[in-house]
Amino acid sequence: MNKFKQYIRKNNVQNKLSFSGGKDSTALYLLAMKQGIDFEPVFADTGNEHEITLEYVHTIHQKTGGPKVKIIKADFSDRFERKRQTIAEKWPDDGVPQDRVDRALELMHPTGNPMLDLCMLKGRFPSTKARFCTEELKSIPMTQQIMFPALKNGPVISWQGVRAQESKRRADMPRIEWCESRAVIWRPIFYWKHEDVFALHREMGVEPNPLYRVGMGRVGCMPCIMCQKSEVLTMAQRFPDHVERLAEWEDIVANVSKFDDLFD
């Protein structure tokens, strides 16, 4: 940490910290504060967030005395006209009934909600085998809206709260990645355990996201496609409005999908 801290100060780098409102990114935020490092925390709002998480993100600077979180969102509005053209011109040739084409064209307009808009364009929801949500809703907006503009002003370090303990896939990631650009991806809590994360919360006098207290293992997307069944059950019992919202989304996405059997 000390060597990297020296590198940060010596090279006057810009520190961009990915903040989700979860325990790991909050620990990352607190670690940067504890080390006296200037940083900008950034939250990519997927449009599928719990209101408690959104409040936590919006108020973390008040609870800690740290920097206010910058909110960004993916914008897919420029892709809708191309999708409408495909529906109008290609679907009939593929045997899609005209009434289904007309219904899809009626609904195929941007809503301003990144998650719903993305699913409408894809004609499906993400899954464990097709996790396009993270790339489209978080990684790309972060790169385009934060990293590229910052790189014009000098070197950038992207702080990520990834821990090896979380999964085998994460354990295989490097702690530091040197990109072809001047950006560096750094995962400073990579070797931390769960108890280390919560210990820093206690040390800094900051409560974790309240959703953990009601049994949620993940506090980002609500629900995340990687949720366990027990988490989905907890969400349905405690936050039924989120289930109703997803049911509405499913109906919309089904009606802008080419074939009914995708949702059978």
PyMOL commands that set and color helices and strands:
alter all, ss='L'
color gray80, all
select helices_A, chain A and resi 2-10+23-34+51-64+77-90+92-94+98-107+114-122+132-151+164-166+168-171+194-204+210-214+229-238+240-255+260-263
alter helices_A, ss='H'
color red, helices_A
select strands_A, chain A and resi 14-18+40-44+70-72+156-159+176-178+183-186
alter strands_A, ss='S'
color yellow, strands_A
deselect
rebuild
show_as cartoon
